Amino acid sequence: MAYGGPARSAEVALWGVGTIASSGSTIITAKTGRLKRRIATAVVVLVVAVIGGVLALTGAFDGGPAGSGDTVTMPDAKLPDLGAAQPVLAALAKDAPAPTPAALSAAVAPLLGAPALGTGVSASVVDVSSGDVLLDQDAEEPSMPASTAKLLTAVAALTTLDPSDTLKTTVVAGTAPGEVVLVGGGDPTLSRTAPSQTYADAPTVADLAAQVLKARPAGQPVTRVVVDSSLFSGPLTASGWQPSDTPSSYAAPVTATAVDGARLSPGSTARSGQPGLDAGAALADALGAPGATVVLGEAPADGETLGTVHSAPIERLVEQALSMSDNMLAEALARQVALARNLPASFEGSAKAVTGALTDLGVDLTGVTLSDGSGLSREDRVPVEVLTALLRGAADGSLDGASPVLSGLPVAGYDGTLFDRGDADPADAPGTVRAKTGTLLGIHALAGTAVTADGRLLTFAVIADQPAGGEAEAEDALDAFAAGLAGCGCR
C-alpha cells in the first residue's frame, strides 16, 4: 500500500539520513534506496575519474622508464560535471488547489468505516494554509490518545524551553574520600556506549568518568557511588499505567537518572526496574571500580563538581521522542516543562505544566485530560481536533518554535514507528505522509501531515478507541486513510 505520489513538501525536513532510530529501542538503517543509488553513481564517477588520471599519468611515461632528470608533465585535473543539485523534496506549490470538504469527505470518510476500526472512530482533517476544516467526525469528542499525546508534550517543550538548551548530568565529590555522587538532570539518553546505540548525539558515561578521574586525587580509589535522582518527585509510575507497563519493553520507572533510556543493556528492548542504580553501576564500571557500592541518596550541598556532560539540544530530543515514540524521553521532557513553570517535576506537575503551556499559547484544550507526558496512561483524553490544531500551528508557524514537531514525525515507509508501514518503493517517494502513531491495548491512532496529489499540505488525526479487529488490521485501515488523503485532489 503506497502513501501517495511524488513527495512535494520541503516545508518539513527529514530528521536525519542514514541511521534512524526505530520504534521503542534500537537504531535501524532507514530505507534509502534512491540515496544508495545516488551514492553508487557518485562512486562510479569518482572511480572513472581516478582511472582516467592513472591512464593519463601512464601516458606521460610512454617513452620508457623516467630517469632521475626527467620532467613529468601532469595533465590538468578535470572534475566531472554532476549538474545542478536537486532538492530531495520539492517545494509545495504556492498555488496548489485546495480540496473541498465535500469532495474530501466523499473520498476518505468511507475509509473510516473499515470494520477493523470499529464504531468509536473520531477524525479531523484541516487545510494548513487556509485553516479550513475539511473533515470532522466527532473531532471534539475526548478520546484516549495513546502516544499521539506526545504531540502535546512536544509543543509544550519546544515553546517553553529554549530549543537549543541541553540537559546535564553531573558528578560531584561525596562526603567521604572514596565517594562520588552521580546527580541526574533528567537526561535518560546518557549512554554506556560511545556512540549511543539508540540516541543521536547522546552524552556518554565514558566521557563523564574520564572527567571525574582527571579531577580526583591520583591514587584515590572510588569505593562508593551515590545516585541522586531528587530532581524528579512523586510516584515513579503514573496513574492509569498498567502493572505490566513497567518494567517492559516500552516503559520503566521514571527517574531523573538513567542510562540508555532506562534499558537493561545498550540497544536492547527490555527496560529496567531500577534505572538510577543501573546508572550508578555504569559509572562505577567506567571509573574502573566495578566493586564499588552503589546506593541512592542526595549530593552534598557544597560538593565539588568533578564532571559534567550534556544531552543533545531539546529540539533534537523532541524529534527523537516523537520518531521513536520513546515514553521515557517524553516523560523527561514533560518534567523539564514543569521545572520551567515552577511546578513539581512529577507526573501531576508535568501534566499541569504541559496543559498550562499550551493554554498560554492560545490552544483550545477543551476536553483534554492528562495524567502523564507520554500517552501511556489510560486516563489521558484528547480530542482529535486538538491534535490537528497543534500540527497546523507547527506547520504554518503560528506556534513559534514548534517546527521540530514536524521534522520529528515518523516518515511512512522510511523511519521511526512508520518505517515498516506504507510503501518504501522509490516511485512512491516517502515523505508524503508523516505521522505520530499511537497504540495501546484497544486503542489505535495516527496524527500527522499529508501532501495531497495537488500539492496541498493537510494535517489529520484519527483515533479508533473501539476497534473490532487486531492491531495489524487496525493499522492497515489507518494507513489506508492516510494514503487516501495523500492520493486525493478532492476538488
C-alpha positions as CSV (number, residue, x, y, z in Angstrom):
1,M,0.0,0.0,0.0
2,A,1.5,3.3,-1.1
3,Y,1.3,6.7,0.6
4,G,0.5,8.8,-2.3
5,G,2.5,10.0,-5.3
6,P,5.7,12.0,-5.5
7,A,6.5,13.9,-2.4
8,R,6.2,17.7,-2.7
9,S,6.9,19.1,0.8
10,A,10.2,20.9,1.6
11,E,8.5,22.7,4.5
12,V,9.0,19.6,6.6
13,A,12.7,18.4,6.8
14,L,13.6,14.8,7.2
15,W,15.1,14.0,10.6
16,G,18.4,12.5,9.6
17,V,19.5,10.3,6.8
18,G,21.3,7.1,7.4
19,T,20.9,5.6,10.8
20,I,17.5,6.5,12.1
21,A,16.0,5.4,15.4
22,S,13.2,3.0,15.1
23,S,10.2,2.4,17.4
24,G,11.0,1.7,21.0
25,S,14.6,0.8,21.4
26,T,17.2,0.4,18.6
27,I,18.7,2.3,15.8
28,I,17.8,0.9,12.3
29,T,19.0,1.6,8.9
30,A,16.4,3.7,7.0
31,K,15.1,2.5,3.7
32,T,17.1,4.8,1.4
33,G,17.1,3.0,-2.0
34,R,17.3,6.2,-4.1
35,L,20.0,7.6,-1.8
36,K,22.1,4.5,-2.2
37,R,21.8,4.6,-5.9
38,R,22.9,8.2,-6.0
39,I,25.9,7.3,-3.8
40,A,26.8,4.4,-6.0
41,T,26.6,6.6,-9.1
42,A,28.9,9.2,-7.5
43,V,31.3,6.4,-6.6
44,V,31.4,5.1,-10.2
45,V,32.1,8.6,-11.4
46,L,34.9,9.0,-9.0
47,V,36.4,5.7,-9.9
48,V,36.3,6.5,-13.6
49,A,37.9,9.9,-12.9
50,V,40.7,8.2,-10.9
51,I,41.3,5.6,-13.6
52,G,41.4,8.3,-16.2
53,G,44.0,10.1,-14.2
54,V,46.1,7.0,-13.8
55,L,45.9,6.3,-17.6
56,A,47.0,9.9,-18.3
57,L,49.9,9.6,-16.0
58,T,50.9,6.3,-17.6
59,G,50.9,8.0,-21.0
60,A,53.5,10.5,-19.7
61,F,55.9,7.6,-19.4
62,D,55.4,6.1,-22.8
63,G,59.0,6.8,-23.8
64,G,60.2,4.3,-21.2
65,P,61.2,4.5,-17.5
66,A,61.8,8.0,-16.3
67,G,65.3,8.9,-15.4
68,S,66.3,11.0,-12.4
69,G,66.4,14.1,-14.6
70,D,63.2,13.5,-16.5
71,T,60.4,16.1,-16.1
72,V,56.8,14.7,-16.0
73,T,54.0,17.0,-17.1
74,M,50.8,16.2,-15.3
75,P,47.5,16.8,-17.1
76,D,45.2,19.4,-15.7
77,A,42.6,17.8,-13.4
78,K,39.1,17.8,-14.7
79,L,36.2,17.3,-12.4
80,P,33.1,15.5,-13.7
81,D,30.1,17.7,-14.3
82,L,27.4,16.4,-11.9
83,G,24.9,19.0,-12.8
84,A,22.9,21.2,-10.5
85,A,21.9,19.8,-7.2
86,Q,18.2,18.8,-7.0
87,P,16.2,19.0,-3.8
88,V,15.3,15.7,-2.1
89,L,11.8,17.0,-1.6
90,A,10.4,19.6,-4.0
91,A,8.7,22.7,-2.5
92,L,4.9,22.8,-2.2
93,A,3.3,24.7,-5.0
94,K,2.2,28.1,-3.7
95,D,-0.9,27.9,-5.9
96,A,-1.9,24.3,-5.1
97,P,-5.6,24.0,-5.3
98,A,-7.4,23.4,-2.0
99,P,-9.6,20.3,-1.5
100,T,-13.3,20.9,-0.8
101,P,-14.8,19.4,2.3
102,A,-17.5,17.6,0.3
103,A,-15.0,16.0,-2.2
104,L,-12.5,15.0,0.5
105,S,-15.2,13.5,2.7
106,A,-16.6,11.6,-0.2
107,A,-13.1,10.2,-0.9
108,V,-11.9,9.3,2.6
109,A,-14.8,9.2,5.0
110,P,-15.9,5.7,3.9
111,L,-12.4,4.5,4.9
112,L,-13.1,5.4,8.5
113,G,-15.9,2.8,8.3
114,A,-13.4,-0.1,7.9
115,P,-14.6,-3.0,10.1
116,A,-11.2,-3.2,11.8
117,L,-11.6,0.3,13.3
118,G,-14.9,-0.5,14.9
119,T,-17.5,2.2,15.7
120,G,-15.6,4.5,18.0
121,V,-13.7,6.5,15.4
122,S,-13.0,10.2,15.6
123,A,-11.2,12.0,12.9
124,S,-10.2,15.5,11.8
125,V,-8.6,16.9,8.7
126,V,-7.5,20.6,8.3
127,D,-6.0,22.5,5.4
128,V,-2.8,24.1,6.8
129,S,-2.8,27.1,4.5
130,S,-6.4,28.2,5.0
131,G,-7.3,26.6,8.3
132,D,-10.5,25.2,6.8
133,V,-11.8,22.1,8.5
134,L,-12.2,19.5,5.6
135,L,-13.4,16.6,7.7
136,D,-14.9,16.5,11.2
137,Q,-16.1,13.1,12.6
138,D,-16.7,13.6,16.3
139,A,-13.5,15.7,16.3
140,E,-14.4,17.4,19.6
141,E,-15.0,14.1,21.4
142,P,-12.3,13.4,24.0
143,S,-10.6,10.1,23.1
144,M,-7.8,8.1,24.6
145,P,-4.9,9.4,22.5
146,A,-2.2,6.8,23.3
147,S,1.2,8.1,22.0
148,T,-0.3,10.9,19.9
149,A,-0.4,12.7,23.3
150,K,3.4,13.1,22.9
151,L,2.5,15.9,20.4
152,L,1.2,18.0,23.3
153,T,4.4,17.4,25.3
154,A,6.5,18.2,22.3
155,V,4.9,21.5,21.5
156,A,4.9,22.5,25.2
157,A,8.6,21.6,25.5
158,L,9.6,23.5,22.3
159,T,7.7,26.6,23.2
160,T,8.5,26.7,27.0
161,L,12.2,25.7,26.9
162,D,15.0,27.1,24.8
163,P,15.2,24.5,21.9
164,S,19.0,24.9,22.0
165,D,19.3,24.1,25.7
166,T,20.6,20.7,26.9
167,L,20.1,18.5,29.9
168,K,23.1,17.9,32.1
169,T,24.3,15.0,34.2
170,T,26.9,15.8,36.8
171,V,29.2,14.0,39.2
172,V,30.2,15.8,42.4
173,A,32.5,14.8,45.2
174,G,30.9,12.9,48.1
175,T,31.3,13.4,51.8
176,A,34.0,10.7,52.1
177,P,37.3,10.4,50.2
178,G,36.2,7.4,48.1
179,E,32.7,8.6,47.4
180,V,31.3,10.3,44.3
181,V,27.7,11.3,43.6
182,L,26.0,11.0,40.2
183,V,23.5,13.8,40.0
184,G,20.7,13.2,37.5
185,G,19.5,16.2,35.5
186,G,16.6,14.3,33.9
187,D,18.5,13.1,30.8
188,P,17.6,9.4,30.0
189,T,19.9,9.4,26.9
190,L,23.2,9.1,28.9
191,S,24.9,6.2,27.1
192,R,27.0,3.3,28.3
193,T,28.5,3.0,24.8
194,A,30.2,5.5,22.5
195,P,28.3,6.4,20.5
196,S,24.9,5.5,21.9
197,Q,23.1,2.6,20.2
198,T,19.8,4.4,20.5
199,Y,20.0,8.2,20.7
200,A,21.8,10.5,18.3
201,D,24.4,12.8,19.9
202,A,23.9,11.4,23.3
203,P,26.4,12.0,26.1
204,T,28.4,9.1,27.4
205,V,29.3,7.6,30.7
206,A,32.9,7.2,29.5
207,D,33.2,10.9,28.9
208,L,31.8,11.7,32.4
209,A,34.1,9.1,34.0
210,A,37.2,10.5,32.3
211,Q,36.5,13.9,33.7
212,V,36.0,12.5,37.2
213,L,39.2,10.5,37.1
214,K,41.1,13.6,36.0
215,A,39.6,15.8,38.7
216,R,40.0,13.3,41.6
217,P,43.3,12.9,43.6
218,A,45.6,10.4,41.9
219,G,45.7,7.0,43.5
220,Q,42.5,7.5,45.5
221,P,40.1,4.7,44.5
222,V,36.3,5.1,44.2
223,T,34.6,2.9,46.7
224,R,31.1,4.2,46.8
225,V,28.8,5.8,44.1
226,V,25.7,7.6,45.3
227,V,22.9,8.3,42.8
228,D,21.0,11.5,43.3
229,S,17.6,11.5,41.4
230,S,16.0,14.1,43.6
231,L,15.3,16.4,40.7
232,F,12.1,14.4,40.0
233,S,9.5,13.9,42.7
234,G,6.3,11.9,43.2
235,P,5.4,8.3,42.1
236,L,7.7,6.5,39.7
237,T,4.7,5.4,37.6
238,A,1.6,7.4,36.5
239,S,-2.0,7.0,37.4
240,G,-3.5,5.0,34.6
241,W,-0.4,2.9,33.8
242,Q,-1.0,-0.8,34.0
243,P,1.1,-3.0,36.3
244,S,2.6,-4.7,33.2
245,D,3.8,-1.4,31.8
246,T,6.8,-1.1,33.9
247,P,9.3,-2.5,33.5
248,S,8.5,-3.6,30.0
249,S,9.9,-3.1,26.5
250,Y,8.5,0.4,26.3
251,A,8.5,1.8,29.8
252,A,10.3,1.9,33.2
253,P,10.0,3.8,36.4
254,V,10.6,7.5,35.6
255,T,13.7,8.7,37.4
256,A,16.0,11.8,37.0
257,T,19.0,9.5,36.5
258,A,19.1,6.7,33.9
259,V,21.2,5.3,31.1
260,D,20.2,4.2,27.6
261,G,16.6,5.2,28.1
262,A,16.4,3.0,31.2
263,R,17.2,-0.1,29.2
264,L,18.7,-3.1,30.8
265,S,21.6,-3.0,28.3
266,P,22.6,-0.7,25.4
267,G,20.5,-1.2,22.3
268,S,18.1,-3.7,24.0
269,T,14.3,-3.5,24.2
270,A,13.9,-4.6,27.8
271,R,13.7,-1.8,30.3
272,S,14.9,-1.8,33.9
273,G,13.0,-1.6,37.1
274,Q,15.9,0.3,38.8
275,P,17.2,2.9,36.3
276,G,19.0,5.0,38.9
277,L,21.1,2.1,40.3
278,D,21.9,1.0,36.8
279,A,23.3,4.4,36.0
280,G,25.4,4.3,39.2
281,A,26.7,0.9,38.3
282,A,27.6,2.0,34.8
283,L,29.6,5.0,36.3
284,A,31.4,2.7,38.7
285,D,32.4,0.4,35.8
286,A,33.6,3.3,33.8
287,L,35.7,4.6,36.8
288,G,37.4,1.2,37.0
289,A,35.6,0.4,40.2
290,P,33.1,-2.3,39.4
291,G,33.1,-3.5,43.0
292,A,32.1,-0.1,44.4
293,T,28.9,0.2,46.5
294,V,26.1,1.8,44.6
295,V,23.2,3.4,46.6
296,L,20.5,6.0,46.2
297,G,20.9,9.3,48.1
298,E,21.5,13.0,47.7
299,A,24.5,15.1,46.8
300,P,26.1,17.3,49.5
301,A,25.2,21.0,49.1
302,D,28.8,22.0,48.7
303,G,30.1,19.0,46.7
304,E,32.9,19.9,44.3
305,T,31.9,19.3,40.6
306,L,34.1,16.6,39.1
307,G,32.5,16.2,35.7
308,T,29.5,17.3,33.6
309,V,28.1,16.0,30.3
310,H,25.2,17.4,28.2
311,S,22.4,15.9,26.2
312,A,21.6,16.8,22.6
313,P,19.6,20.0,22.3
314,I,15.9,20.0,23.4
315,E,14.7,20.2,19.8
316,R,16.7,17.1,18.9
317,L,15.3,15.2,22.0
318,V,11.8,16.2,20.9
319,E,12.4,14.8,17.5
320,Q,13.7,11.5,18.9
321,A,10.9,11.2,21.4
322,L,8.4,11.5,18.5
323,S,10.2,9.4,15.9
324,M,10.8,6.5,18.3
325,S,7.7,7.1,20.4
326,D,10.0,6.9,23.4
327,N,8.0,7.1,26.5
328,M,10.9,7.7,28.8
329,L,12.2,10.6,26.8
330,A,8.7,12.1,26.6
331,E,8.3,11.9,30.3
332,A,11.6,13.6,30.8
333,L,10.7,16.4,28.5
334,A,7.4,16.9,30.3
335,R,9.2,17.2,33.6
336,Q,11.5,19.9,32.2
337,V,8.4,21.9,31.2
338,A,7.2,21.5,34.8
339,L,10.5,22.7,36.2
340,A,10.5,25.7,33.9
341,R,7.0,26.6,35.1
342,N,8.0,26.2,38.7
343,L,5.9,23.1,39.2
344,P,6.9,19.8,40.8
345,A,8.8,17.5,38.4
346,S,6.2,14.8,38.9
347,F,3.5,13.2,36.8
348,E,0.9,15.5,38.2
349,G,3.2,18.6,37.9
350,S,4.3,17.8,34.4
351,A,0.7,17.2,33.2
352,K,-0.4,20.6,34.6
353,A,2.7,22.2,33.1
354,V,2.0,20.9,29.6
355,T,-1.6,21.9,29.5
356,G,-0.7,25.3,31.1
357,A,1.9,26.0,28.5
358,L,-0.5,25.1,25.6
359,T,-3.3,27.2,27.1
360,D,-0.9,30.2,27.3
361,L,-0.2,29.7,23.6
362,G,-3.9,30.1,22.9
363,V,-4.6,26.4,22.1
364,D,-8.2,25.4,23.0
365,L,-7.8,22.4,25.3
366,T,-11.5,21.7,25.8
367,G,-11.9,18.0,26.6
368,V,-8.1,17.5,27.3
369,T,-7.2,15.5,30.4
370,L,-3.6,14.3,31.0
371,S,-2.1,12.1,33.7
372,D,1.4,11.8,32.1
373,G,3.5,13.2,29.3
374,S,3.8,10.1,27.0
375,G,0.2,9.0,26.5
376,L,0.8,5.6,28.2
377,S,-1.9,6.4,30.8
378,R,-5.3,5.1,30.1
379,E,-6.7,8.1,31.9
380,D,-5.5,10.6,29.2
381,R,-8.1,12.1,27.0
382,V,-7.5,14.4,23.9
383,P,-10.0,15.3,21.1
384,V,-8.5,14.8,17.6
385,E,-9.2,18.5,16.8
386,V,-6.6,19.4,19.4
387,L,-4.1,17.3,17.6
388,T,-4.7,18.8,14.2
389,A,-4.6,22.3,15.7
390,L,-1.2,21.6,17.2
391,L,0.1,20.2,13.9
392,R,-1.3,23.1,11.9
393,G,0.3,25.6,14.3
394,A,3.7,23.8,13.9
395,A,3.3,23.8,10.1
396,D,2.2,27.3,9.5
397,G,4.4,29.0,12.1
398,S,1.7,30.3,14.3
399,L,3.2,28.2,17.2
400,D,6.6,29.8,17.1
401,G,9.4,27.4,17.6
402,A,7.3,24.3,17.2
403,S,8.5,23.2,13.8
404,P,10.7,20.4,15.1
405,V,7.5,18.6,15.8
406,L,7.1,18.1,12.1
407,S,10.7,17.0,11.5
408,G,10.3,14.5,14.3
409,L,7.2,12.9,12.8
410,P,7.9,9.3,11.6
411,V,8.0,9.2,7.8
412,A,5.8,6.5,6.3
413,G,7.8,3.7,4.7
414,Y,11.1,5.3,5.9
415,D,11.8,5.8,9.6
416,G,10.7,5.7,13.2
417,T,7.5,3.9,14.1
418,L,6.3,4.1,10.5
419,F,9.4,2.6,8.9
420,D,7.6,-0.6,8.0
421,R,4.2,0.9,7.3
422,G,3.2,2.4,3.9
423,D,5.4,1.6,0.9
424,A,9.1,2.3,0.6
425,D,9.2,1.9,-3.2
426,P,11.2,4.9,-4.5
427,A,8.4,5.5,-7.0
428,D,6.1,6.5,-4.1
429,A,8.6,9.0,-2.6
430,P,8.5,8.5,1.2
431,G,7.7,11.8,2.8
432,T,4.2,12.3,1.5
433,V,2.8,11.1,4.8
434,R,4.4,11.8,8.2
435,A,2.6,10.9,11.3
436,K,2.8,10.1,15.0
437,T,1.5,6.7,15.8
438,G,-0.5,5.7,18.9
439,T,-1.1,2.2,20.2
440,L,-2.5,0.8,23.4
441,L,-4.5,-2.3,24.0
442,G,-7.7,-1.5,22.2
443,I,-6.6,2.0,21.0
444,H,-5.1,2.8,17.6
445,A,-4.3,6.3,16.5
446,L,-2.5,8.2,13.8
447,A,-1.9,12.0,13.6
448,G,0.3,13.9,11.2
449,T,0.6,15.6,7.8
450,A,-0.2,14.5,4.3
451,V,0.6,16.2,1.0
452,T,-2.3,15.8,-1.5
453,A,-2.0,14.8,-5.1
454,D,-2.3,18.5,-6.0
455,G,0.5,19.5,-3.5
456,R,-1.7,20.8,-0.7
457,L,-0.5,20.3,2.9
458,L,-3.1,18.9,5.3
459,T,-3.0,17.9,8.9
460,F,-5.0,14.9,10.1
461,A,-5.7,12.9,13.2
462,V,-7.7,9.7,13.6
463,I,-8.3,7.7,16.9
464,A,-10.2,4.4,17.0
465,D,-10.9,3.5,20.6
466,Q,-13.3,0.7,20.0
467,P,-11.5,-1.4,17.3
468,A,-13.1,-4.6,16.1
469,G,-10.0,-6.0,14.5
470,G,-6.5,-6.9,15.5
471,E,-3.6,-4.5,15.7
472,A,-2.3,-5.2,12.2
473,E,-5.8,-4.8,10.7
474,A,-6.4,-1.5,12.5
475,E,-3.1,-0.1,11.5
476,D,-3.7,-1.1,7.8
477,A,-7.1,0.8,8.0
478,L,-5.4,3.9,9.4
479,D,-2.7,3.7,6.7
480,A,-5.4,3.4,4.1
481,F,-7.0,6.6,5.4
482,A,-3.7,8.5,5.3
483,A,-3.0,7.1,1.8
484,G,-6.4,8.3,0.7
485,L,-5.6,11.8,1.8
486,A,-2.2,11.8,0.0
487,G,-3.7,10.5,-3.2
488,C,-6.7,12.8,-3.2
489,G,-7.1,16.0,-5.2
490,C,-10.6,16.2,-3.8
491,R,-11.9,19.2,-5.7
